[in-house]
Amino acid sequence: MTATKTHCPYCALQCGMEIGPGLAVTPRTDIPANASGALCQKGWTAGELLTNGERLTTPLLHGEPVDWDVALDYVADRLAALRAEHGPDAVAVFGGGGLTNEKAYSLGKFARVALGTSQIDYNGRFCMSSAAAASLKAFGLDRGMPFPITDLGDADVVLLAGGNVAETMPPFVRHLTGPRVIVIDPRRTPTAKLAWLHLQPTPGTDLALALGMLHLAIADELVDETYVAARTTGFDEVRTSLASWWPERVERITGVPVHQMRQAVRALAAVDKAYILTGRGAEQHAKGTDTVSAFINLALALGLPGTHGSGYGCVTGQGNGQGGREHGQKADQLPGYRKIDDPAAREHVAGVWGVPADSLPGPGRSAYELLDALGTPDGPRAMLLFGSNPIISAPAAEHVAERIAALDLLVTCDFVMSETAALADVVLPVTQWAEEGGTMTNLEGRVLLRRKAVTPPAGVRSDLDVIAALAERLGHRFETEPVKVFDELRRASAGGPADYSGITYERIADETGVFWPCPSPEHPGTPRPFLDAFATPDGRARFVPVQHRPPAEETDADYPVYLTTGRVLAHYQSGAQTRRIAALVQAAPEPFVELHPDLAEQLGIAAGDVVRVSSRRGESKAVARISDAIRRDTVFMPFHWEGANRLTNPALDPTSRMPEFKVCAVRVERDS
């Protein structure tokens, strides 16, 4: 076996790696995300995923092994019967932000063409949707980081609001060794410990903090008035809307001292090259879109977006979180980041698919709303699940489990028996990242090539094979070869905001990735899309007036403490992969509750005690960790294990439909 160039199966950095003899992993040095040859512990141990003893290799029907034709015939017959009895929307499709572009595209096409259902969404709704919505409002285009990640290394100052890259994507930190880093986070995370300045707000108050910082920028005459006049619109309305957000009021709401706010704003304004980045901590709120809009407003006032060496960006989390929302597995989108209710978009995509435009369904339910509707009188009766584990990852997880249990049919495609797969009527064993080819779009908007490095186990098929086999049984022909699917995706995306039509596998290989939009084979790609103009009708960025509001659920006498959730270094997402790797389990064997020494003393809790955390939606138990890195009024739990998301609040952002993962009210007790 010779070494095969591919990419890590985990986060949106999509670090380059080679798979060699014995499934040995070595870092590549030709991919900018980790050009220094860095990988995190998850990346180094990724080869063990391919030989894991818990690997599924046979389809399961009601828990019993069956051959593929039996399983697929059963699924197709049940889907046909449910559609005939209840209509096409009786079948739901739920995708994932880790699926390749080809899979995301095929899944969206399968839902709309083979099933005729509007009921499709994906777990990326829980990730970048608020930042996407805010970017569309401000810039007319959502491309997470509209600049190469290597630009950050040349910056003077980088502000990171609600991100913990030192644990979630450690090689990212290599790009932050040059600038002074400002971190906004309720916890003193490993990233905050590296920062030049750490602002530690009360959970749920990031929006107020951003408003206060812009108020200070205006009051201290730090606004780049020339840039604002030449490249933006709407600043006067935003300026007026900030009148009541004087810094002392913001300090009372957020707990962040005025002098720290002023220090952060002046640092950003005083330098030539500065970036503002947002992560899930700022975005996973019922006001996440407005929070990101407020940080974008601050960036625009300082003249950062669309300026070489400066800008605003969203730190995308999932491996293909960017590409996953561009090509059709989101409830309101068609390939190329087209809106599904746009008549011209429908005509174009329907033409590529060879179906009448009026046969395509309209927008469906967003991710949580879809899960909440399962098994209800007006909701889907069946769900096909690809690359997601909502029993762990969805908010109000106990309620979601009840809704999944109410289905007439649950079909999961997975490589291990995840917590959600364990509830399925049919489990279909599918290939992993190094056993198949395809493309991923990383957090920069750079389209990358995953290459097949090893032969999958006997009995395992790819998701593309599964989709095509079901489509055939329903009377449709779908491609199964990734390169052919990608060529169709290119045609479907042509002319759309996320135009991939000029990108080929050969170009990606030769250029180690191509930035979209890339509308022709001769086009060089677009690493920095906003330098000349923004993607709005007049080319100007939009300021968006927003106002702070409290969390959807505030603390009270019954639930007096805030809960916030997040990740740890050793694990990824729902942990279905990483909790099966011995070295990673050894590094982080169990969930925990992190609480401040003062709160622990008040509650009579010592390190190592089993703690019960309760919210209005459920309860969870975990071991106590005592740390002064957390605020006195807040506890933290990682969400890689079953438990944390039993507690979280499914209150939704009105624009992005993002649930409020990052703050809810809980009661904390020593478990007797």
Secondary structure in CASP SS format (residue, H / E / C, confidence):
PFRMAT SS
TARGET T0000
AUTHOR 0000-0000-0000
METHOD secondary structure of the structure
MODEL  1
M C 1.00
T C 1.00
A C 1.00
T E 1.00
K E 1.00
T E 1.00
H E 1.00
C C 1.00
P C 1.00
Y C 1.00
C C 1.00
A C 1.00
L C 1.00
Q C 1.00
C C 1.00
G E 1.00
M E 1.00
E E 1.00
I E 1.00
G C 1.00
P H 1.00
G H 1.00
L H 1.00
A C 1.00
V E 1.00
T E 1.00
P E 1.00
R C 1.00
T C 1.00
D C 1.00
I C 1.00
P H 1.00
A H 1.00
N H 1.00
A C 1.00
S C 1.00
G C 1.00
A C 1.00
L C 1.00
C C 1.00
Q H 1.00
K H 1.00
G H 1.00
W H 1.00
T C 1.00
A H 1.00
G H 1.00
E H 1.00
L H 1.00
L H 1.00
T H 1.00
N C 1.00
G C 1.00
E C 1.00
R C 1.00
L C 1.00
T C 1.00
T C 1.00
P C 1.00
L E 1.00
L E 1.00
H C 1.00
G C 1.00
E E 1.00
P E 1.00
V C 1.00
D C 1.00
W H 1.00
D H 1.00
V H 1.00
A H 1.00
L H 1.00
D H 1.00
Y H 1.00
V H 1.00
A H 1.00
D H 1.00
R H 1.00
L H 1.00
A H 1.00
A H 1.00
L H 1.00
R H 1.00
A H 1.00
E H 1.00
H H 1.00
G C 1.00
P H 1.00
D H 1.00
A H 1.00
V E 1.00
A E 1.00
V E 1.00
F E 1.00
G E 1.00
G C 1.00
G C 1.00
G C 1.00
L C 1.00
T C 1.00
N H 1.00
E H 1.00
K H 1.00
A H 1.00
Y H 1.00
S H 1.00
L H 1.00
G H 1.00
K H 1.00
F H 1.00
A H 1.00
R H 1.00
V H 1.00
A H 1.00
L H 1.00
G C 1.00
T C 1.00
S C 1.00
Q C 1.00
I E 1.00
D E 1.00
Y E 1.00
N H 1.00
G H 1.00
R H 1.00
F H 1.00
C C 1.00
M C 1.00
S H 1.00
S H 1.00
A H 1.00
A H 1.00
A H 1.00
A H 1.00
S H 1.00
L H 1.00
K H 1.00
A H 1.00
F H 1.00
G C 1.00
L C 1.00
D C 1.00
R C 1.00
G C 1.00
M C 1.00
P C 1.00
F C 1.00
P C 1.00
I H 1.00
T H 1.00
D H 1.00
L H 1.00
G H 1.00
D H 1.00
A C 1.00
D C 1.00
V E 1.00
V E 1.00
L E 1.00
L E 1.00
A E 1.00
G C 1.00
G C 1.00
N C 1.00
V H 1.00
A H 1.00
E H 1.00
T H 1.00
M C 1.00
P H 1.00
P H 1.00
F H 1.00
V H 1.00
R H 1.00
H H 1.00
L H 1.00
T C 1.00
G C 1.00
P C 1.00
R E 1.00
V E 1.00
I E 1.00
V E 1.00
I E 1.00
D C 1.00
P C 1.00
R E 1.00
R C 1.00
T C 1.00
P H 1.00
T H 1.00
A H 1.00
K H 1.00
L H 1.00
A C 1.00
W C 1.00
L E 1.00
H E 1.00
L E 1.00
Q C 1.00
P C 1.00
T C 1.00
P C 1.00
G C 1.00
T C 1.00
D H 1.00
L H 1.00
A H 1.00
L H 1.00
A H 1.00
L H 1.00
G H 1.00
M H 1.00
L H 1.00
H H 1.00
L H 1.00
A H 1.00
I H 1.00
A H 1.00
D C 1.00
E C 1.00
L C 1.00
V C 1.00
D C 1.00
E H 1.00
T H 1.00
Y H 1.00
V H 1.00
A H 1.00
A H 1.00
R H 1.00
T E 1.00
T E 1.00
G C 1.00
F H 1.00
D H 1.00
E H 1.00
V H 1.00
R H 1.00
T H 1.00
S H 1.00
L C 1.00
A C 1.00
S C 1.00
W C 1.00
W C 1.00
P H 1.00
E H 1.00
R H 1.00
V H 1.00
E H 1.00
R H 1.00
I H 1.00
T H 1.00
G C 1.00
V C 1.00
P C 1.00
V H 1.00
H H 1.00
Q H 1.00
M H 1.00
R H 1.00
Q H 1.00
A H 1.00
V H 1.00
R H 1.00
A H 1.00
L H 1.00
A H 1.00
A C 1.00
V C 1.00
D C 1.00
K C 1.00
A E 1.00
Y E 1.00
I E 1.00
L E 1.00
T E 1.00
G C 1.00
R H 1.00
G H 1.00
A H 1.00
E H 1.00
Q C 1.00
H C 1.00
A C 1.00
K C 1.00
G H 1.00
T H 1.00
D H 1.00
T H 1.00
V H 1.00
S H 1.00
A H 1.00
F H 1.00
I H 1.00
N H 1.00
L H 1.00
A H 1.00
L H 1.00
A H 1.00
L C 1.00
G C 1.00
L C 1.00
P C 1.00
G C 1.00
T C 1.00
H C 1.00
G C 1.00
S C 1.00
G E 1.00
Y E 1.00
G E 1.00
C E 1.00
V C 1.00
T C 1.00
G C 1.00
Q C 1.00
G C 1.00
N C 1.00
G H 1.00
Q H 1.00
G H 1.00
G H 1.00
R C 1.00
E C 1.00
H C 1.00
G C 1.00
Q C 1.00
K C 1.00
A C 1.00
D C 1.00
Q E 1.00
L E 1.00
P C 1.00
G C 1.00
Y C 1.00
R E 1.00
K E 1.00
I C 1.00
D C 1.00
D C 1.00
P H 1.00
A H 1.00
A H 1.00
R H 1.00
E H 1.00
H H 1.00
V H 1.00
A H 1.00
G H 1.00
V H 1.00
W H 1.00
G C 1.00
V C 1.00
P C 1.00
A H 1.00
D H 1.00
S H 1.00
L C 1.00
P C 1.00
G C 1.00
P C 1.00
G C 1.00
R C 1.00
S C 1.00
A H 1.00
Y H 1.00
E H 1.00
L H 1.00
L H 1.00
D H 1.00
A H 1.00
L C 1.00
G C 1.00
T C 1.00
P C 1.00
D C 1.00
G C 1.00
P C 1.00
R C 1.00
A E 1.00
M E 1.00
L E 1.00
L E 1.00
F E 1.00
G C 1.00
S C 1.00
N C 1.00
P H 1.00
I H 1.00
I H 1.00
S H 1.00
A C 1.00
P C 1.00
A C 1.00
A H 1.00
E H 1.00
H H 1.00
V H 1.00
A H 1.00
E H 1.00
R H 1.00
I H 1.00
A H 1.00
A C 1.00
L C 1.00
D C 1.00
L E 1.00
L E 1.00
V E 1.00
T E 1.00
C E 1.00
D E 1.00
F C 1.00
V C 1.00
M C 1.00
S C 1.00
E C 1.00
T C 1.00
A H 1.00
A H 1.00
L H 1.00
A C 1.00
D C 1.00
V E 1.00
V E 1.00
L E 1.00
P E 1.00
V E 1.00
T C 1.00
Q C 1.00
W H 1.00
A H 1.00
E H 1.00
E C 1.00
G C 1.00
G E 1.00
T E 1.00
M E 1.00
T E 1.00
N C 1.00
L C 1.00
E C 1.00
G C 1.00
R E 1.00
V E 1.00
L E 1.00
L E 1.00
R E 1.00
R C 1.00
K C 1.00
A C 1.00
V C 1.00
T C 1.00
P C 1.00
P C 1.00
A C 1.00
G C 1.00
V C 1.00
R E 1.00
S C 1.00
D H 1.00
L H 1.00
D H 1.00
V H 1.00
I H 1.00
A H 1.00
A H 1.00
L H 1.00
A H 1.00
E H 1.00
R H 1.00
L C 1.00
G C 1.00
H C 1.00
R C 1.00
F C 1.00
E C 1.00
T C 1.00
E C 1.00
P H 1.00
V H 1.00
K H 1.00
V H 1.00
F H 1.00
D H 1.00
E H 1.00
L H 1.00
R H 1.00
R H 1.00
A H 1.00
S H 1.00
A C 1.00
G C 1.00
G C 1.00
P C 1.00
A C 1.00
D C 1.00
Y C 1.00
S C 1.00
G C 1.00
I C 1.00
T C 1.00
Y H 1.00
E H 1.00
R H 1.00
I H 1.00
A H 1.00
D H 1.00
E H 1.00
T C 1.00
G C 1.00
V E 1.00
F E 1.00
W C 1.00
P C 1.00
C C 1.00
P C 1.00
S C 1.00
P C 1.00
E C 1.00
H C 1.00
P C 1.00
G C 1.00
T C 1.00
P C 1.00
R C 1.00
P C 1.00
F C 1.00
L C 1.00
D C 1.00
A C 1.00
F C 1.00
A C 1.00
T C 1.00
P C 1.00
D C 1.00
G C 1.00
R C 1.00
A E 1.00
R E 1.00
F C 1.00
V C 1.00
P C 1.00
V C 1.00
Q C 1.00
H C 1.00
R C 1.00
P C 1.00
P C 1.00
A C 1.00
E C 1.00
E C 1.00
T C 1.00
D C 1.00
A C 1.00
D C 1.00
Y C 1.00
P C 1.00
V E 1.00
Y E 1.00
L E 1.00
T E 1.00
T E 1.00
G E 1.00
R C 1.00
V C 1.00
L C 1.00
A C 1.00
H C 1.00
Y C 1.00
Q C 1.00
S C 1.00
G C 1.00
A C 1.00
Q C 1.00
T H 1.00
R H 1.00
R H 1.00
I C 1.00
A H 1.00
A H 1.00
L H 1.00
V H 1.00
Q H 1.00
A H 1.00
A C 1.00
P C 1.00
E C 1.00
P C 1.00
F E 1.00
V E 1.00
E E 1.00
L E 1.00
H C 1.00
P H 1.00
D H 1.00
L H 1.00
A H 1.00
E H 1.00
Q H 1.00
L H 1.00
G C 1.00
I C 1.00
A C 1.00
A C 1.00
G C 1.00
D C 1.00
V E 1.00
V E 1.00
R E 1.00
V E 1.00
S E 1.00
S E 1.00
R C 1.00
R C 1.00
G E 1.00
E E 1.00
S E 1.00
K E 1.00
A E 1.00
V E 1.00
A E 1.00
R E 1.00
I E 1.00
S C 1.00
D C 1.00
A C 1.00
I E 1.00
R C 1.00
R C 1.00
D C 1.00
T E 1.00
V E 1.00
F E 1.00
M E 1.00
P E 1.00
F C 1.00
H C 1.00
W C 1.00
E C 1.00
G C 1.00
A H 1.00
N H 1.00
R H 1.00
L H 1.00
T C 1.00
N E 1.00
P E 1.00
A E 1.00
L E 1.00
D C 1.00
P C 1.00
T C 1.00
S C 1.00
R C 1.00
M C 1.00
P E 1.00
E E 1.00
F C 1.00
K C 1.00
V C 1.00
C E 1.00
A E 1.00
V E 1.00
R E 1.00
V E 1.00
E E 1.00
R E 1.00
D C 1.00
S C 1.00
END
